[in-house]
Amino acid sequence: MGIASDFAARERKKNRAPTRQELAAKDFWEYEKLINPKFFKESRPHLKEIAVTLQAIYEERVLKEDREAPSWTVVETRQEADAFRETYPEAVTCRKILLNLPPRHGKSYSVANFVDWVFGDDNTNRVIAVTYNETLASRFSVNVRDAIDATKLDDSITIFRDIFPDTRIKFGDSAKQIWSLEGQFFNYLATGFGGTITGIGCNIGIIDDPVKSSKEAYNDNLLEEQYSWYTDTFLSRVEEGGIQIIIMTRWATKDLAGRLLSGPEGPEWYELKMKACLDEAMGSMLCPELMSFQSYMKKKALTSPAIMEANYQQTPVDAQGGLYESFMTYEQLPMRVDEKTGQEVMALERIKAYVDTADTGKDYLCGIIYGVYNMEAYVLEIIYTQESMEKTEEEVARALYFYEATWADIESNNGGRGFARNVERILKEKYHTNRCIINWFHQSENKLARIRSAATWVMRHLYYPINWMHRWPEYHLSMLTFQGKGSDEHDDAQDATTGVAEKTGYEEDTWLY
């Protein structure tokens, strides 16, 4: 009777639907939703993607046909992974993942939960976690350990022990930065970046945000030190075939993530890269619950475009090494005292414009309206856009009228002549003025040579408003990062800026006046 009862119980258990706790023990995303349902929920799909990808890496389900294949395939089950390997005998398994996400989007929290989950799955796992400094390392370690050691106080809340009842912290092992699970000698070590790791190895190595500021991001010596510590110390502690997880918001092309992706082992890394803002024109965000479009735009208004692009959009830009090393700014336009009234008035001698129309659909129209005083140029307005000519003709004409420009140089290359004629027509028909002389001309000189030649003049004699990075962020970003080596994606901002230099003092064409 007892044997029959046991058999019947086993059959009922086999045929019933698994409990949420049983699902969570096998599925990391289900685990996160059960442990903290307020943060991990289906309405935040980026968190699910992180969870699914981490588990796939852990279970060796991220594959590609061979080392030279361009992209990785994430298969759903281990059986499918085995079938993939049978189909492709040269298949490569990914054990290295870069999580490049914006700040405050749950990447470090997800990885801390992942460590708990893998300890519940297999208490022989050994983890070394490296963070920016010892303080943060201790905090990361305590969060992982306390989740495992938590005591249930509320029956409505699920804790780690409800899902993995057999996994516990070893009694008396209370050190913050190194500890073990019951039955094991060592399971977890936390240390600061650059710290000493001796006598201990791991099968899961984690590095969490080694760069904390733009000052560090553009310090080549510091970045080189970090990379050397990674190659000389950290890698020596990760076992053959061990998992590497690097969590970063991007800063610069030479940061650790950049060095690894561009290095000889770059094809071995799986990069999970997510931008905070998916489409600025549509106001579409990665996770509106964690960062709304309004919050994003407020941050953008107050943050350097270079840092905003790197941290929130995962597009690293390096201010160092650009063609333009510095830029002049002004808080107030030059003033003079009017002899008749004794009042201060603007001292600009003339107001001009230089417009470089877009050559192709991907190029930018760049129109710069500027005042000239004592052979120096003071930028008043910049139109930098990929909009169609029908819209930009109106925009340029309106700006010329508003700033009372008396001369506009417009490159006639690639449709520029028709653009110039339409701007002139709009000024006459809509604004009833012919005060601004429209001078269209063909630019035949080598663009890059012109830009390089005028760069020093631009840095010394062209002045931008003090807040130009916020007024014209795309133009500012282009000027800040332009290398001038022929590999830049766009040079429209630089071309128009060079035109201002040529028409002001660099090659002063005084015969026009």
C-alpha positions, 0 to 999 in steps of 0.5 A, spaced: 500 500 500 505 504 501 509 503 495 502 504 491 501 511 494 508 513 493 507 511 486 501 515 485 504 521 488 510 521 484 505 520 478 501 526 480 507 530 481 509 528 474 503 530 471 501 537 475 503 544 472 510 546 476 509 551 481 512 558 480 518 556 485 519 550 481 519 554 474 524 560 478 529 554 479 529 553 472 528 559 469 532 566 471 527 571 468 521 567 472 526 567 478 527 575 478 519 576 477 518 572 483 523 575 487 522 582 486 515 583 482 515 590 482 521 591 478 522 585 474 516 585 470 513 584 463 512 591 461 520 592 462 522 587 456 529 590 456 530 586 463 527 580 460 532 580 454 538 581 459 535 575 464 534 570 458 541 572 455 545 571 461 542 564 462 543 562 455 550 564 456 550 560 462 547 554 459 552 554 453 546 556 448 549 562 445 553 559 438 555 561 432 557 557 426 565 558 426 569 563 429 569 568 423 561 568 423 559 575 423 553 574 429 551 569 434 545 565 435 541 564 441 537 558 441 532 556 446 534 549 449 540 545 450 537 540 446 537 545 440 544 547 442 546 540 441 543 540 434 546 546 432 553 543 434 551 537 430 549 541 424 556 545 425 562 541 427 566 548 427 561 551 432 563 556 437 560 557 444 560 564 447 562 565 454 563 572 454 558 578 454 558 585 454 552 589 457 552 596 455 546 599 458 544 606 460 545 608 468 539 606 472 536 601 468 538 595 472 544 592 469 548 591 475 542 589 479 540 583 474 547 581 474 547 580 482 540 576 482 544 572 476 549 570 481 544 568 486 541 564 481 547 560 479 549 559 486 542 556 487 543 552 481 549 549 482 553 551 489 560 549 486 560 555 482 565 560 484 565 567 482 570 573 482 566 580 482 570 586 480 567 593 481 570 600 481 573 600 488 573 596 494 567 600 497 562 598 491 565 591 491 563 590 498 556 593 497 555 588 491 557 582 495 553 584 501 547 584 496 548 577 493 550 574 500 544 577 504 539 575 498 541 568 499 541 568 507 535 572 507 529 570 513 522 570 511 518 575 515 512 575 510 508 569 507 506 574 501 514 575 499 518 570 496 525 569 498 531 565 495 530 560 500 523 558 498 526 557 491 533 554 493 532 551 500 538 547 500 543 553 498 545 556 504 551 561 506 556 557 510 555 558 518 560 563 521 563 565 514 561 572 515 566 576 511 563 581 506 568 580 501 569 573 501 565 567 503 562 560 501 556 556 501 555 550 505 559 544 503 564 549 499 571 552 501 570 558 496 564 561 492 565 568 492 570 574 492 569 581 491 574 586 490 576 593 487 578 594 480 586 593 480 586 590 487 590 583 488 587 576 487 591 571 489 590 564 490 583 563 488 580 562 481 573 562 478 568 559 473 564 566 473 568 573 472 564 579 473 567 586 472 562 592 473 563 599 471 570 600 472 570 607 469 566 612 473 567 619 470 569 623 463 576 625 466 577 617 467 574 616 460 579 620 457 585 619 461 589 614 456 594 612 461 588 610 466 585 606 461 591 602 459 592 601 466 585 598 467 586 594 460 593 591 463 590 589 470 584 585 466 589 581 461 595 580 467 591 579 473 583 578 472 584 573 466 589 569 470 583 567 475 578 565 470 578 558 468 579 555 461 572 556 458 569 560 464 564 565 463 566 573 463 561 578 464 563 585 463 557 591 465 559 598 462 555 604 460 560 606 455 565 612 455 570 612 450 572 608 444 579 606 448 575 604 455 575 596 457 569 594 452 572 598 446 579 595 447 576 588 448 571 589 442 576 591 437 582 586 439 583 580 437 578 576 441 573 581 439 569 576 435 568 572 442 564 577 445 557 577 445 555 585 446 548 586 449 547 594 447 541 598 449 540 605 448 536 609 453 532 613 447 530 609 441 527 614 437 528 622 439 523 624 434 518 619 436 519 620 443 520 612 444 524 610 450 528 603 452 524 603 458 519 609 459 518 606 467 525 607 468 527 613 464 521 617 461 522 621 454 521 628 458 527 626 463 531 624 458 531 631 454 532 634 461 538 630 462 540 632 455 539 639 456 544 639 462 549 634 460 555 635 455 553 631 448 559 627 448 557 624 455 550 624 453 551 620 447 556 615 450 552 614 457 545 614 454 546 612 447 552 607 448 556 611 442 562 612 445 566 619 443 573 621 444 574 629 445 581 627 445 585 627 438 580 631 434 582 636 429 579 642 433 583 642 440 579 647 443 573 653 441 572 660 443 566 662 446 563 669 448 558 671 453 556 677 450 557 680 443 562 686 442 559 692 444 561 700 442 558 706 445 554 710 440 557 717 439 550 720 438 546 717 444 552 715 448 549 708 449 552 702 448 550 698 441 552 692 438 559 693 435 558 688 429 561 691 423 556 686 418 552 680 419 553 674 414 551 667 413 555 661 410 551 655 407 553 648 405 547 644 402 546 637 403 550 633 398 546 626 399 540 624 403 544 622 409 548 629 409 547 635 413 545 642 411 549 646 415 548 654 415 552 658 420 549 666 421 555 670 424 557 677 425 564 680 423 568 684 428 575 686 427 576 680 423 573 675 428 567 671 427 561 671 432 556 665 431 549 667 432 545 662 429 546 655 426 542 650 422 544 643 422 539 638 419 537 633 415 531 635 413 529 636 406 531 642 402 523 644 401 524 645 409 531 648 409 530 653 404 524 656 409 528 655 415 534 659 412 530 665 409 527 666 416 534 666 419 537 671 414 531 675 415 531 675 423 538 676 424 538 682 418 544 678 414 546 682 409 550 677 405 549 669 404 555 665 401 551 658 399 555 653 395 552 651 389 554 644 388 549 638 388 543 643 387 545 649 391 544 653 386 537 652 386 537 652 393 540 659 393 535 662 388 529 659 392 532 662 398 532 669 395 525 668 392 522 667 399 526 673 402 522 677 397 516 674 396 515 672 404 519 677 407 519 683 402 526 684 402 532 684 398 537 687 403 541 680 403 545 679 397 545 671 395 552 669 393 552 662 390 558 659 388 561 653 386 566 650 391 572 646 387 577 645 392 579 639 396 574 639 402 578 636 407 584 640 405 580 646 406 578 644 413 585 642 416 588 648 413 583 653 416 582 649 423 587 653 427 583 660 425 577 656 427 580 655 434 583 662 435 578 667 431 571 664 431 567 665 437 561 661 439 555 663 444 557 660 451 551 655 451 552 653 444 553 645 446 546 646 448 543 650 443 546 646 437 548 639 440 549 635 434 553 640 431 557 641 437 558 633 437 560 633 430 565 639 431 568 636 438 569 629 435 571 630 428 578 627 426 580 630 420 583 623 417 578 622 412 574 616 416 569 621 419 562 619 417 560 627 416 564 633 415 558 638 413 559 642 420 566 643 418 565 645 411 561 650 413 565 652 419 571 653 414 567 657 409 566 662 415 573 662 416 575 663 409 570 669 408 572 672 414 579 673 415 582 666 413 582 669 406 579 675 407 575 677 400 574 684 402 573 686 394 566 684 395 564 690 400 
